Amino acid sequence: MPAKTVPDIVVARLPLYLRALTAMQNSGKTFTSSKEMAQWLGIGSAQIRKDLSYFGEFGKQGKGYAVAELLEKLRKILHLDREWPMVIIGAGHIGSAVAAYPGFAHRGFRVCALFDNDRAKIGTSIAGLCVYDVRDLPEYVRAHNIRLAMIAVPAEAAQAVAELAVSAGVSAILNYAPLNLVLPDHVRVENIDPVLHLQHMTYYLG
């Protein structure tokens, strides 16, 4: 089935399956079942089977899913069978912390550079990465074929830098700024705002 016909909520669950399968593989498991995956993830086994059915037939009758094989297929479905270079826009506290996070590389993502407009930061190094002038972002994006960007700038600057990145060819943005970006439909945006999650949780604490 063409990827464009798969509901986005199904695509959003695939990385959860990938994470569970990776943990299983690391623990030495070679086969698993939708029931066992459901226990790991708190998702119904029927839902897991339905989600996977969008992409073909998986599993063997009486044995379940071969962990390594399903992992490989999910990586291909998510286009993680290649390396994705990306940039971070904003070299403040959040941007610096994200740049130093060691969990990207072994999952297929490589942070290439940071960008900022602070003259005191431009030309310095953070987590082994050079901080460039944000005005050089379009040229860098085009030269290195960057399609992924993380935005970690103040809210008032986020829309402008997002538009700058998109104009250069970025088509997917992980947005740490606390506002919704208004961008063309072809640009995929995921928002990361811890305060929203905290506000969600406090409803249950009252």
C-alpha atoms as one frame of an Amber mdcrd trajectory, in Angstrom:
protein
   0.000   0.000   0.000   1.467   3.418  -0.885   2.878   5.245   2.134   0.633
   8.268   1.535  -2.455   6.155   2.299  -1.164   5.078   5.720  -2.765   7.076
   8.581  -0.261   9.327  10.298  -1.165   7.873  13.697   0.021   4.495  12.404
   3.323   5.964  11.205   3.731   7.610  14.626   3.582   4.202  16.323   6.228
   2.578  14.115   9.162   4.146  16.018   7.675   2.689  19.228   7.714  -0.768
  17.648  11.255  -0.136  16.458  12.366   0.814  19.977  10.744  -2.257  21.555
  12.232  -4.594  18.955  15.677  -3.064  19.417  15.458  -3.663  23.166  14.350
  -7.241  22.527  17.237  -7.826  20.144  19.686  -6.385  22.658  18.344  -8.784
  25.273  18.970 -11.725  22.969  15.447 -12.437  21.739  15.147 -13.773  18.194
  11.350 -14.116  17.938   8.449 -12.179  19.411   4.688 -11.902  19.017   2.155
  -9.105  18.795   0.994 -10.123  22.286   4.487  -9.733  23.729   5.004  -6.416
  21.931   1.665  -5.269  23.334   2.880  -6.045  26.844   6.060  -4.035  26.245
   4.254  -1.033  24.791   0.780  -0.931  26.323  -0.763  -1.077  22.842  -3.330
  -3.714  21.911  -1.968  -6.703  20.017  -4.726  -6.378  17.405  -3.690  -2.753
  16.843  -0.080  -3.787  16.323  -1.078  -6.427  13.776  -3.329  -3.951  11.987
  -0.596  -1.309  11.874   1.951  -3.713  10.417  -0.553  -4.994   7.846  -0.432
  -1.619   6.095   3.077  -2.526   4.937   2.703  -6.162   4.024   2.674  -9.588
   5.615   4.911 -10.068   8.638   5.456 -12.997  10.963   5.275 -16.760  10.640
   2.400 -18.925  11.784   3.220 -20.498  15.134   6.499 -18.581  15.538   5.548
 -14.924  15.452   7.883 -12.218  14.214  11.600 -12.682  13.605  12.984  -9.730
  15.578  15.954  -8.961  13.316  13.875  -9.268  10.146  11.064  -7.032  11.413
  13.612  -4.503  12.649  15.204  -4.341   9.206  11.833  -3.923   7.491  10.709
  -1.167   9.863  13.973   0.701   9.323  13.376   0.589   5.577   9.769   1.715
   5.960  10.915   4.667   8.072  13.821   5.331   5.665  16.309   4.672   8.451
  18.419   2.413   6.276  20.451   5.518   5.446  22.067   8.372   7.366  20.158
  11.645   7.718  22.297  14.787   8.133  20.625  17.606  10.069  21.324  21.025
  11.510  20.365  22.756  14.745  19.263  26.385  14.567  19.856  28.036  17.907
  22.984  27.470  20.002  21.492  28.339  23.380  20.831  25.981  26.270  18.423
  23.686  24.406  20.347  23.676  21.135  23.629  22.971  22.904  22.100  20.142
  24.933  20.565  18.568  21.825  23.881  18.861  19.979  25.608  16.992  22.798
  23.026  14.190  22.918  24.799  10.933  21.983  21.698   9.023  20.924  21.309
  10.326  17.374  24.205   8.764  15.469  23.476   5.080  16.074  19.838   5.650
  15.078  20.668   7.115  11.692  20.853  10.860  12.381  23.983  13.003  12.175
  24.048  16.552  13.503  26.329  18.483  11.152  26.364  22.041  12.484  24.691
  24.664  14.648  23.546  28.133  13.594  22.986  31.261  15.656  22.910  35.053
  15.335  24.942  35.708  18.501  28.317  37.093  17.425  29.896  35.720  20.600
  28.898  32.163  19.645  29.568  32.246  15.901  32.860  30.536  15.129  32.975
  28.660  18.425  32.521  24.919  18.884  29.771  23.137  20.803  29.947  19.382
  21.316  32.579  19.283  18.590  30.352  21.113  16.102  31.006  24.524  14.596
  28.511  27.314  15.226  27.820  29.224  11.999  26.130  32.524  11.325  22.440
  31.874  10.720  22.720  34.037   7.595  24.868  31.255   6.114  22.145  28.652
   6.717  20.684  28.583   3.167  24.085  28.074   1.537  25.018  25.322   4.010
  21.694  23.517   3.612  21.998  23.491  -0.172  25.661  22.478  -0.177  25.123
  19.534   2.187  21.658  18.491   0.988  20.117  18.986   4.436  16.424  18.109
   4.711  16.104  17.928   8.498  16.450  20.816  10.941  15.870  21.373  14.634
  14.776  24.820  15.740  15.734  25.869  19.259  15.409  29.645  19.150  13.151
  32.059  21.083   9.518  32.024  19.976   9.731  35.438  18.343  12.504  34.257
  15.990  11.219  30.764  15.184   8.915  31.570  12.256  11.574  33.572  10.422
  14.324  30.979  10.783  11.900  28.204   9.826  11.011  30.055   6.627  14.714
  30.600   5.938  15.416  26.884   6.349  12.458  25.841   4.191  13.421  28.256
   1.427  16.783  26.493   1.239  15.330  22.999   0.995  14.593  21.786   4.530
  11.353  19.781   4.490  11.151  18.425   8.047  11.515  20.444  11.249  11.657
  19.429  14.891  10.489  22.583  16.641  11.473  23.310  20.247  10.146  26.878
  20.137   6.855  27.318  22.047   4.657  28.277  19.104   3.058  26.690  16.047
   4.931  27.345  12.837   2.970  28.313   9.728   4.708  26.638   6.794   3.805
  25.092   3.414   1.880  21.829   3.505   4.804  19.798   2.196   6.902  20.647
   5.268   6.613  18.178   8.127   6.733  19.825  11.580   6.894  18.089  14.962
   6.600  20.272  18.058   8.451  19.583  21.294   7.091  21.701  24.158   7.569
  20.157  27.646   5.235  22.734  29.208   2.308  21.422  27.163   2.929  17.926
  28.499   3.235  19.237  32.052  -0.045  21.100  31.673  -1.639  17.919  30.388
  -0.429  15.962  33.409  -1.453  18.492  36.048  -5.096  17.953  35.041  -4.795
  14.511  36.671  -3.048  15.832  39.782  -5.819  18.156  40.967
